[in-house]
Amino acid sequence: MTEVVAALIWDENRFLACQRPANKARGLLWEFVGGKVEPGETKEQALIRECQEELAVTVAVQDVFMDVTHVYPDLTVHLTLFNTFIAEGTPQKIEHNDLRWITVEEIDEYEFCPADEEILRRLKEV
């Protein structure tokens, strides 16, 4: 099982959705920014590193919004999604095809990765 972290980055009533590059697995689907936890890292350290690498921002990591386990054909992920906010910087498209600030009401307009479906349902309930 692969430990993965992701950031639910809030800006008032909108959160950041990131579109995966076309050439990667699950290409052009939307996701929360994040990635694998490397050996020796805490989940929080991994999330801060991933946000710096992928968006060129520094995030302040808060509490866990939720975690899910999802089985893809090529891997099984245990995803921990943290509430965060940007402490420094403006998001840049370093890794992603596109970035959008969206409201909960706009979720259905985007095709997210299957691992995020349960998270998106919970976001709509909050």
C-alpha positions as CSV (number, residue, x, y, z in Angstrom):
1,M,0.0,0.0,0.0
2,T,1.3,3.5,-0.9
3,E,0.9,6.2,1.6
4,V,-0.2,9.4,-0.1
5,V,-1.0,12.9,1.3
6,A,-3.0,15.6,-0.3
7,A,-3.9,19.2,0.5
8,L,-7.4,20.6,0.7
9,I,-6.2,24.2,0.2
10,W,-8.9,26.7,1.1
11,D,-9.3,30.3,-0.1
12,E,-12.4,31.5,1.7
13,N,-15.3,29.4,0.1
14,R,-13.2,27.9,-2.7
15,F,-10.6,25.1,-2.8
16,L,-7.8,24.4,-5.2
17,A,-8.3,21.7,-7.8
18,C,-5.4,20.5,-9.9
19,Q,-5.6,18.8,-13.3
20,R,-3.1,15.9,-13.7
21,P,-0.7,16.1,-16.7
22,A,-2.0,14.2,-19.8
23,N,1.1,11.9,-19.9
24,K,0.6,10.5,-16.3
25,A,-1.6,7.8,-14.9
26,R,-5.2,9.2,-14.7
27,G,-4.1,11.9,-17.0
28,L,-6.3,15.1,-17.2
29,L,-8.4,14.0,-14.2
30,W,-8.7,16.5,-11.4
31,E,-7.2,16.0,-7.9
32,F,-6.0,17.6,-4.7
33,V,-2.3,18.5,-4.8
34,G,0.0,16.0,-3.0
35,G,2.0,12.9,-3.5
36,K,3.8,10.0,-1.9
37,V,5.2,10.1,1.6
38,E,9.0,9.4,1.4
39,P,10.8,7.2,3.9
40,G,11.7,9.2,7.0
41,E,9.1,11.9,6.4
42,T,6.0,12.6,8.4
43,K,2.8,13.1,6.5
44,E,2.9,16.8,7.2
45,Q,6.5,17.1,6.0
46,A,5.6,15.2,2.8
47,L,2.7,17.5,2.1
48,I,4.7,20.7,2.6
49,R,7.4,19.3,0.2
50,E,4.9,18.2,-2.4
51,C,3.2,21.6,-2.4
52,Q,6.5,23.3,-2.8
53,E,7.5,21.0,-5.7
54,E,4.2,21.0,-7.5
55,L,2.8,24.5,-6.8
56,A,5.8,26.6,-5.5
57,V,3.8,27.5,-2.4
58,T,4.4,27.0,1.3
59,V,1.3,25.6,3.0
60,A,0.3,25.6,6.7
61,V,-0.9,22.1,7.5
62,Q,-3.9,21.9,9.8
63,D,-6.1,19.0,10.8
64,V,-6.9,15.9,8.8
65,F,-10.1,16.4,6.8
66,M,-10.4,12.6,6.1
67,D,-8.5,9.6,4.9
68,V,-9.5,7.0,2.4
69,T,-8.1,3.8,0.9
70,H,-8.6,3.2,-2.8
71,V,-7.6,0.3,-5.0
72,Y,-6.5,1.3,-8.6
73,P,-5.6,-1.3,-11.2
74,D,-1.9,-0.4,-10.8
75,L,-1.7,0.5,-7.1
76,T,-3.5,0.8,-3.8
77,V,-3.3,4.1,-2.0
78,H,-4.0,5.2,1.5
79,L,-4.8,8.9,1.0
80,T,-4.7,11.4,3.9
81,L,-6.3,14.7,3.0
82,F,-5.3,17.7,5.3
83,N,-7.0,21.0,5.6
84,T,-4.4,23.6,4.6
85,F,-4.0,27.2,3.6
86,I,-1.3,28.9,1.7
87,A,1.2,30.6,4.0
88,E,3.5,31.9,1.3
89,G,3.4,32.1,-2.5
90,T,0.9,31.9,-5.4
91,P,0.1,28.5,-7.0
92,Q,2.0,27.9,-10.2
93,K,1.4,25.2,-12.8
94,I,4.7,23.4,-12.3
95,E,3.4,19.8,-12.4
96,H,-0.2,20.2,-13.4
97,N,-2.0,20.8,-16.7
98,D,-4.3,23.3,-15.0
99,L,-5.3,24.8,-11.6
100,R,-8.7,26.1,-10.6
101,W,-10.2,27.5,-7.5
102,I,-13.7,26.0,-7.3
103,T,-16.6,26.0,-4.9
104,V,-18.2,22.9,-3.5
105,E,-21.2,23.6,-5.7
106,E,-18.9,23.3,-8.8
107,I,-17.5,19.9,-8.0
108,D,-19.7,18.0,-10.4
109,E,-18.4,20.1,-13.3
110,Y,-15.0,18.4,-12.9
111,E,-13.9,14.8,-13.4
112,F,-11.8,13.9,-10.3
113,C,-9.6,10.9,-9.7
114,P,-11.6,7.9,-8.3
115,A,-9.8,8.0,-5.0
116,D,-11.2,11.5,-4.4
117,E,-14.9,10.5,-4.9
118,E,-15.6,9.7,-1.2
119,I,-13.9,13.0,-0.2
120,L,-15.9,15.0,-2.7
121,R,-19.2,13.5,-1.3
122,R,-18.2,14.5,2.2
123,L,-17.2,18.0,1.1
124,K,-20.7,18.4,-0.4
125,E,-22.2,17.4,3.0
126,V,-20.2,19.9,5.1
